């Protein structure tokens, strides 16, 4: 009887140790809250030259006059050739990747949104809202919101600097967490994007804030060192960009 009691005590102690949270310093938390993804844009500029690279390797340059979308993801692009002035229509099934520029109006709106939330000053870089560089779209076969049949779309890659293991794509229909404002002052708190599309291996899924814990092992579970340093019960959705960047660095070693 005493042996059973001892074994039960040891088992419970082991479980408690396993479940114990890792405590991070304020400096660590500030670092983990830094937003490392590129800003997501929804509207290509019709005044700047876009580039489409087809699956057959041919490249087309022109002005993106129109896009067709489903839940914000692009399935058709109309391009006016910059040399021949001929209008061409390309389906996502034909396209391998696309490079476009955001409209000035959308960039201005993004800056206004950035300035309207005090939290952004400590977690985001304004240059990601105002950058004049091209936006990279990649062909992916995906089930929108994990509910529809798999189809090919052009999706904006928002972690190009650390996407070799886990790729993250902008969700144009994503909502944000709520904050509060006092007498018209900049918003306090909130402003955290609630969903993205992510790809690891051959699997692409719509990842929502509420499903982060359920998908933690899929994202990071194959790196024991990472899991020990950042266990699922000690991290938050707000840290996602940091976690993917850190996981990539630790995995690549």
Buried (B, 14 or more C-beta within 10 A) or exposed (E): EEEEEEEEEEEEEEEEEEEEEEEBEEEEEEEBBBBBBBBBBBBBBBEBBBBBBBEEEEEBEBBBBEBEBEEBBBBBBBBBEEEEEEEEEBEBEBBBBBBBBBBEEBBEBBBEBBEBBBBBEEBBBBEBBBBEEBBBBBBBEBBBBEEEEEBBBBBBBBBBEBBEBBBBBBBBBBEBBEBEBEEEEBBEEEBBBBBBBBBBEEEBBBBBBEBBEEBBEBBBEEBEEBBEBBBBEEBBBBBBBBBBBBBBEBBEE
